Amino acid sequence: MAKIPPGVGPRFPQVVVLFGATGDLARRKLLPGLYHLASAGFIPGYRIVGVSLDDLNADGFRDLAKASMAEFSSRKLVEADWQAFAAKLDYVPLGAGAATLKAAVERAEKELGVECRRLHYLSVPPSAALPAVRLIGEAQLVERSRIVMEKPFGTDLASAVSLNAKLHEVFAEDQIFRIDHFLGKEPAQNILAFRFANGLFEPIWNRNFIDHVQIDVPETLGLGKRSAFYEQTGAYRDMVVTHLFQILAFMAMEPPTALEPAPISEEKNKVFRSMLPIQPGDVVRGQYNGYRDEEGVDAESETETFIALKCFIDNWRWAGVPFFLRTGKRMAEGQRIISIAFREPPKSMFPPGSGVGAQGPDHLTFDLADASKMSLSFYGKRPGPGMRLDKLSLQFAMHDTGLAGEVLEAYERLILDAMRGDRTLFTTAEGIERLWQVSTHLLESPPPVRLYPAGSWGPKSIHQLIAPHAWRLPFERAWRNPNKLGG
């Protein structure tokens, strides 16, 4: 196994208190992620205390964890590594109370025998988050600890302010890590490297050269068992505030004074402070046919399963440049795309019929899926006599480097960052409250939902929203596969 570079892992051993330890997210992502971080040597020492409503003992929790690895882990389970991991697991039923939880954590710390830190991970529904925080306070486990919270962080400005105030009664802001797994993905972080490490692109990363930007995250999945949650939330609260706006900030932020958590968070928050309020007339809300027939959904539900919107960042760099965001359930493809359209030349010297402009402007495209791909499209001459131009592209994929196997999954990266106290990829109270503030007009006066067929790209009115431009998805050209000859 490759040696872990110094400084990548936390300085101190960790006691992880995993609330919701038997839930879906813990089984799919968190337990397999913790196992990988531990077995790969990222964590110097650790104990994991599972907490949930289920009346289990430690052995029962170990059995559940092993079954989760077998079903959901993308890596092979090594028996010796599993035995070492299983020995570090403990479990406390939620009903056992604060004193029992405190005793389990103190027992884990005594076993470690050295100075350590606590990481409380709240993998629980929104209604259970504050009770879990109060339990941590009652158990006197706030000192030397950090807390990781899952979305949603409120449902509007008032609820976000209230939630943050109640959190701050127990934890200081620098102890709170509001997680966004989109930002934990390698491609999202690659945006920072691409922008700020290359002299080719940063000088043109502004309103003088960029015509518009699209952030497009369609999903083919439906709701599964989340219909009750989704009825109260909808696509805007579920995806835009917590994911798409965070990606927008990475793409639009000014260069930070240093590649460190505090300067990066400050530049992201400057983007949020510069955003103009979202206007209901710049929004298309949709609902896929059949949503109202799903279990737990109101027969006359106006909850949107699709949202497309236009927003603006009113600062020197981006004034007048529209940002188009789109996401939805049961759509034609599952993608995570940022597409930057460059301004076209002010005048063309090419003869009519040459093909210039026929396929739209030049684009720089980031594929934020785990494959981590980038593409730069441009016009080039078609071989042969005359001046005929075609749209060509330069493409890069993570597997071209030969390092794709070293990529941490999003939750693994974010858990590791929280252990290290690195807040770069986490959202702040100020940022979240500002995003709810710019959303107030939309939430108070939402446009009506428009039905769209499952498996489509959303309501037809999305084309009026983006006109005179066009949506990049579906792509007119497929990504090339470098493993295929001639690809």
C-alpha positions, 0 to 999 in steps of 0.5 A, spaced: 500 500 500 502 506 498 505 510 503 500 516 506 504 523 505 505 527 511 500 532 513 494 529 509 491 525 515 489 529 522 494 530 527 490 526 533 487 520 533 479 520 532 473 518 536 468 518 531 460 518 534 456 516 528 449 518 529 444 515 524 449 509 524 444 504 521 441 509 516 441 509 509 447 514 508 451 511 513 451 504 510 452 506 503 457 511 504 460 513 511 461 506 514 465 504 507 468 510 507 471 510 514 473 503 513 477 505 507 480 511 511 482 507 516 485 501 512 489 505 508 492 509 513 489 516 513 487 516 520 493 515 525 488 512 531 481 511 531 474 508 535 467 509 532 461 509 536 455 508 532 448 511 535 441 510 532 434 508 534 435 501 533 436 496 539 443 493 537 449 491 541 456 492 539 456 485 535 450 487 532 453 493 529 459 490 527 454 485 523 451 491 520 457 494 518 460 488 515 454 487 511 454 494 508 461 493 506 459 487 502 453 491 499 456 498 498 463 498 498 467 499 491 473 496 494 474 489 496 474 487 503 480 485 506 479 480 512 485 482 516 483 489 515 476 488 516 478 485 523 482 490 525 476 495 523 471 491 527 475 491 533 474 499 533 467 499 533 462 500 539 454 502 539 450 506 543 442 505 542 439 512 542 434 511 548 440 509 553 441 517 554 447 522 555 450 518 560 451 512 556 454 515 550 459 519 554 461 513 558 462 509 551 466 515 548 470 516 554 472 508 554 474 509 547 479 515 549 482 511 554 483 505 549 487 510 545 491 512 551 493 519 548 490 526 546 485 525 541 479 529 538 472 527 537 468 528 530 460 527 531 457 526 524 449 527 524 447 522 519 440 524 521 433 527 518 433 534 519 428 533 525 433 529 529 439 534 528 438 539 534 436 533 539 442 530 537 446 536 538 442 537 545 444 530 547 452 531 545 451 537 550 448 533 555 453 528 555 459 533 555 462 531 549 463 538 546 470 540 548 475 538 543 470 536 538 467 538 531 460 536 528 459 534 521 451 536 519 448 534 513 443 538 509 438 541 509 441 547 513 434 550 514 428 551 509 428 559 508 432 565 511 428 565 518 429 557 519 436 558 517 437 563 522 434 559 528 438 553 526 444 557 526 442 560 533 441 554 536 447 550 534 451 556 536 448 555 543 452 548 543 458 549 538 462 555 536 462 556 528 469 554 527 466 547 530 461 546 525 462 543 518 456 543 514 457 538 508 456 538 501 458 532 498 458 535 491 464 539 493 468 533 496 469 530 489 475 531 485 473 535 479 470 540 483 476 542 487 480 541 480 476 548 478 480 551 483 487 548 480 484 549 473 483 557 474 488 559 479 494 555 477 494 556 469 496 563 466 492 561 460 485 561 463 485 566 469 486 572 464 479 571 460 475 568 466 470 575 466 465 578 463 469 581 457 470 574 454 465 569 458 458 570 455 454 565 460 455 560 464 451 553 465 451 549 471 446 543 469 445 537 474 439 532 471 438 526 475 435 520 472 433 517 479 426 518 482 425 519 489 425 512 492 423 512 499 424 520 500 417 522 498 415 525 505 422 529 505 421 531 498 414 533 499 416 538 504 423 540 500 422 540 493 428 541 488 430 548 489 431 547 497 434 540 496 439 541 490 440 549 488 441 552 495 446 546 498 449 544 491 449 548 485 450 555 488 456 552 492 459 550 485 457 556 482 461 560 488 467 555 486 467 557 479 466 565 480 470 567 486 476 571 486 483 569 487 483 567 495 489 570 498 492 563 500 489 556 498 487 556 505 480 555 508 479 562 511 481 565 505 477 561 500 471 561 504 471 569 504 471 569 497 465 564 496 461 568 501 463 575 497 460 571 491 454 570 495 453 577 497 454 579 490 448 575 488 442 579 486 435 576 489 432 570 484 426 573 481 420 568 480 420 570 472 427 568 471 425 561 474 421 555 471 419 550 476 417 543 473 414 536 476 414 529 472 408 526 470 406 521 475 409 524 481 403 525 485 401 518 484 407 516 489 406 514 496 406 520 501 405 525 495 399 530 496 394 528 490 394 536 488 402 537 490 405 543 487 412 541 489 417 542 484 421 536 482 425 540 477 428 547 477 431 551 472 433 559 473 437 564 471 441 568 476 446 574 476 452 576 480 453 583 481 460 585 481 466 587 477 468 581 474 461 578 472 456 584 471 451 582 466 453 575 465 447 570 466 448 564 470 443 558 468 442 553 473 438 546 472 436 540 476 431 535 476 428 528 478 427 523 472 430 526 467 433 524 460 440 523 463 444 523 469 450 528 469 454 534 473 456 539 468 459 546 468 459 549 461 462 556 460 460 559 453 465 564 451 463 570 447 464 569 439 468 574 435 465 581 434 466 580 426 467 574 421 471 574 415 469 567 413 465 566 407 457 564 408 456 557 408 463 556 412 460 553 418 463 559 423 457 560 428 453 554 426 454 550 432 454 555 437 460 559 441 466 555 444 465 552 450 469 550 456 466 544 459 467 541 466 464 534 467 463 533 475 462 526 475 467 521 478 470 520 471 473 528 472 473 530 465 474 537 461 473 539 454 475 545 450 471 546 444 473 550 438 472 551 430 477 548 426 478 547 418 476 541 415 481 538 411 481 539 404 480 544 399 476 550 401 474 553 407 469 549 411 470 549 419 467 544 424 467 544 431 473 540 434 475 539 442 480 538 446 479 533 452 482 530 458 479 525 463 482 523 470 484 516 467 489 519 462 493 521 468 494 514 471 492 516 478 484 515 478 485 509 483 488 514 488 482 518 488 478 519 495 470 518 494 467 525 496 465 523 503 471 520 504 475 526 503 470 531 507 470 526 513 478 527 512 478 534 512 473 535 518 478 531 522 483 535 520 479 542 521 480 544 514 473 548 512 475 549 505 469 545 502 464 546 507 459 551 508 458 557 513 453 560 517 453 567 513 454 563 506 447 559 507 443 565 510 445 569 505 443 564 500 436 563 503 436 571 503 437 572 495 431 566 495 426 570 499 422 572 493 422 566 489 420 562 495 414 567 497 412 567 490 414 561 486 411 560 479 406 555 478 409 548 476 409 545 469 408 538 468 414 534 464 414 527 461 419 522 465 425 521 461 425 528 458 429 534 459 424 538 463 418 543 461 419 546 454 419 553 457 426 552 459 428 554 452 425 561 453 428 562 459 435 561 456 434 564 449 437 566 445 442 561 448 441 554 448 442 548 453 448 544 452 445 538 455 444 533 451 451 534 448 451 534 440 458 530 441 459 524 446 465 524 450 471 520 447 473 514 450 481 514 449 481 506 450 478 505 443 482 506 437 481 512 433 477 515 439 
